[in-house]
Amino acid sequence: MAKLKLGPIPDDKPVKVTVELPAPLHRDLIAYAEVLARETGQPVADPLRLIVPMLERFIATDRGFAKSRRQARPVVKSSS
């Protein structure tokens, strides 16, 4: 088998997800969009579009998750 320089290509196709939000959370999302619009000067057409960046930010800044993920990865030793 050939040793290629290019590894597997990640599947970056978006995945459609349906989520039911509790009414208070939905109201908070709308309120957040209003505050964001005032702060940035750009209206948020659909508050539901904030969900993806919020989840990305949450996961990116969760230290416990990052630590757990690092510990789960296999350690690769170099052959020097």
Secondary structure as a PSIPRED ss2 file (coil, helix, strand):
# PSIPRED VFORMAT (PSIPRED V4.0)

   1 M C   1.000  0.000  0.000
   2 A C   1.000  0.000  0.000
   3 K C   1.000  0.000  0.000
   4 L C   1.000  0.000  0.000
   5 K C   1.000  0.000  0.000
   6 L C   1.000  0.000  0.000
   7 G C   1.000  0.000  0.000
   8 P C   1.000  0.000  0.000
   9 I C   1.000  0.000  0.000
  10 P C   1.000  0.000  0.000
  11 D C   1.000  0.000  0.000
  12 D C   1.000  0.000  0.000
  13 K C   1.000  0.000  0.000
  14 P C   1.000  0.000  0.000
  15 V C   1.000  0.000  0.000
  16 K C   1.000  0.000  0.000
  17 V C   1.000  0.000  0.000
  18 T C   1.000  0.000  0.000
  19 V C   1.000  0.000  0.000
  20 E C   1.000  0.000  0.000
  21 L C   1.000  0.000  0.000
  22 P C   1.000  0.000  0.000
  23 A H   0.000  1.000  0.000
  24 P H   0.000  1.000  0.000
  25 L H   0.000  1.000  0.000
  26 H H   0.000  1.000  0.000
  27 R H   0.000  1.000  0.000
  28 D H   0.000  1.000  0.000
  29 L H   0.000  1.000  0.000
  30 I H   0.000  1.000  0.000
  31 A H   0.000  1.000  0.000
  32 Y H   0.000  1.000  0.000
  33 A H   0.000  1.000  0.000
  34 E H   0.000  1.000  0.000
  35 V H   0.000  1.000  0.000
  36 L H   0.000  1.000  0.000
  37 A H   0.000  1.000  0.000
  38 R H   0.000  1.000  0.000
  39 E H   0.000  1.000  0.000
  40 T H   0.000  1.000  0.000
  41 G C   1.000  0.000  0.000
  42 Q C   1.000  0.000  0.000
  43 P C   1.000  0.000  0.000
  44 V C   1.000  0.000  0.000
  45 A C   1.000  0.000  0.000
  46 D C   1.000  0.000  0.000
  47 P H   0.000  1.000  0.000
  48 L H   0.000  1.000  0.000
  49 R H   0.000  1.000  0.000
  50 L H   0.000  1.000  0.000
  51 I H   0.000  1.000  0.000
  52 V H   0.000  1.000  0.000
  53 P H   0.000  1.000  0.000
  54 M H   0.000  1.000  0.000
  55 L H   0.000  1.000  0.000
  56 E H   0.000  1.000  0.000
  57 R H   0.000  1.000  0.000
  58 F H   0.000  1.000  0.000
  59 I H   0.000  1.000  0.000
  60 A H   0.000  1.000  0.000
  61 T H   0.000  1.000  0.000
  62 D C   1.000  0.000  0.000
  63 R H   0.000  1.000  0.000
  64 G H   0.000  1.000  0.000
  65 F H   0.000  1.000  0.000
  66 A H   0.000  1.000  0.000
  67 K H   0.000  1.000  0.000
  68 S H   0.000  1.000  0.000
  69 R H   0.000  1.000  0.000
  70 R H   0.000  1.000  0.000
  71 Q H   0.000  1.000  0.000
  72 A H   0.000  1.000  0.000
  73 R C   1.000  0.000  0.000
  74 P C   1.000  0.000  0.000
  75 V C   1.000  0.000  0.000
  76 V C   1.000  0.000  0.000
  77 K C   1.000  0.000  0.000
  78 S C   1.000  0.000  0.000
  79 S C   1.000  0.000  0.000
  80 S C   1.000  0.000  0.000
